[in-house]
């Protein structure tokens, strides 16, 4: 019934609206619901038929939330503005997205989480969650003494949203069928992004449209030149506002798809492997240098975890063959793409992008030196930067953005104590993962391996990218951490697997 209704209302396809200047809202709505209809037809033939029935509203809500998490529509409320003599900026990144479907779905999911946690008696705070709670308190303190309270207030609201996602997915009771739906959700994300990226690549090669410019500065008023907007190469953005964001998101999901493929059979296994190829193609077409490096790191990490925690008696080693083939194709595409070769071979100390990142790192270190305990204020990096730019080339005149490093951004905005707490949290999470992983059942073990690899991929990616807990990639991180904590802490300790041989 759901499929019929969605097909009736959203049967018109407008594939090229986005890349040719049409309405972004209608584009994403049509794309999203068309994908839902097509996927439902496929999976109703298999083990997911009950998922689309009314009695499984919880599953459908979880599915819809995960799939729509990277999709942000244009409607929003701007609560923070930056201004100076040089620049008048009111960007999407400083506002709070209100009319995002994932935001609205957070409320019913919150209800499910509270209900399930009370029923299952999961109301106590876990030991490692104490560090997240302390981090939240320090962030609040940092916001109170911030150099710009308005920016910090917006940032705190986003952090609350992010931690709410963690709470929901760490407390909801998951059955075996729920874990299958979660895997299906990540698969659907790649199929959606694959269609969007494919249409953008096709339209770009025909018309010369550069999607990387769409939306990024649509609400900004700048009197400075944006040199990379006139780049002589094409970069896809998917449902994101910048190619780097697309590449980062796909790289993080990649390990989950690889381990999810092991749990499938027949047609579904092939579909998962196809999704891995689509994921890799999207990363390459984004022309994101660090995104491509992160994607390769993710594949190597999958390979290492597979050899460490799975053995031939449990799973067919053809999985490794597929991963190696995909990795080889990945490398071939990279070194046969002239745009990629130009971007990689032209990388030097004098490269504008690299030089800017180095200068932003120096700026962050200066902020940490001046405010070591509580930082300049949660979410206030850009405000401080525009008023006290200590870079040698005045980067704030041409590129007003936070430091491209997850760890330095935490330390500069909320202090070294916050960074210490976050690092301890991830160390404890890794310790408990290693202690618990071999006691999980097959599907739980595969999903936990994929999620853990995705979290490590995020942490690696954070070494050279502009991300935090308060953007869409950070929301994905909170979701993954919540899922992993849920599986590790609340799953049955019964194990059917022998310990891996050393």
C-alpha positions, 0 to 999 in steps of 0.5 A: 500500500505504501509503495502504491501511494508513493508511486501515485504521488511521486511517479514523475521523474525529473532527473536533471532538475538539480543539475540544470537549475531546477527546484532542489526540493522537488528534485530530492523529493522525486528522487527519494520517493522514486527510489523507495518505490523501486527498492520496495519492489525488489525487496518485497520479493525477498526477506523484507516484505513485512517491513512495508506493512503497517505493523512495522512502523518502527522499522520504516521510521528507522529506515527513513531516518537513516536514508534521509540523514544526508539529504537537507532541503533548503528551508531553514532558519538563519540564527547566526550572521557574520559581518565585517568590512570585508565580508557579509556572510550568512551561509547554510552552515551557520543556520539550523535546518528545520524542515529536514525529514530526518529532523522530523523523524527524530521525535518518533524515534526518541519516543521509541528509544525511551519506551524500549529503554524503560522496557529493557531496563537500559536507563543507566548511563554506561561507563564510557558515556560519562566522557560524552556527558563531561564533553557536553558540560565543557562545551556548554561552559565554552559556549557561555564564555564564547567570543560569540555566544550566538554562534555557540548557541546554534552549535550547541543546538546542533550538538544536542541533535547529534547526541540525541541521535546517539541516545536513540540508536544506543537505546532502541531495542533491535531485533535481527530483522531490525539489523537487516533493515539498517543494512538495507538503509545504508544500501539505499543511501548509496543507490540514491547517491549513485543516481544523483551522481550519475545524472550530475556526471551525465549532465556535466559532461554534456552541458558543462555545468559544474554542480560543485557551485550549486548551493554552496554560496547561494545565500552568501554575499561575497566581494572576493573571488572564489578561484576554485569556482572556475575550475577546469574540471567537473566535480559531482556533489550528490545530495551535498553542498560540496564534493568533499562532503560527498566523498567523506560520507561515501567513504565512511559508509563503504566498510558497512557495505563490504561487511554487509555483503558477506551476510547476504546471498544470491541477488542481494549479495551481488547488489551489495557488491554493485553498491560498493562499486557505485560508492567507489565511483562516487568518491572518484567522480568527486575528485576529492583528493583526501576523500579518495585517500580515505576510500582506499584506507577504508578498503584496506581496513576492511581487508585487515579486519576481515583477516583478523576476525573472520576465518575460512570456516565461517565465511567464503573467502571469495569476499576478499577476491571481490574486494581486491577486484574493486580496489584494482578498479578503483586504482585504474579509474584514478590513474586513467582519469586526467582530471584526477591526475592533474589534481594529484600531480599538481599537489605541492607546497605552493598548491592553494588548497594545501597552503590554505589548510596549513595556514588554517592549522597554524591559526588553530594552534594559535587559538589553542595557545591563547585559550587552552582550557575551554577554547574560543567558544564552541562553534565560534572558530570562524567568528574568532578567525575573521576578527583575529587572523594571524595567518601569513596570507590573510586566509580569512579574506579568501577562504573563511572556514574552520580548520580542516582537522577534526581534532584541532577544531575540537581543541581550538573551540572547546579546549584541550580538556574536550579533546582529551575526553573525546579521545578517551571515549574512542579508546574505551569504545575500541577496547570494548569492541575488541573484548566483545566482538568474538562473542556476537552472533553472525549478523551482529558480528558483521554489522559491528565490524562494518560499523567499527571500520566506519568509525575508524574511517571517520577518525582517519578522515578527520585528520584533514577535513572540515568536519565535527559532531555538528554536521551531517557527517558528524550526525552519521558518526553519532548514529554509528557509535550509538549502533555499535554501543547497542550491539556490544552492550545489549546483544546476547553473549552467546557465540557460535564462532571459535576464536580466530587463529593467530 
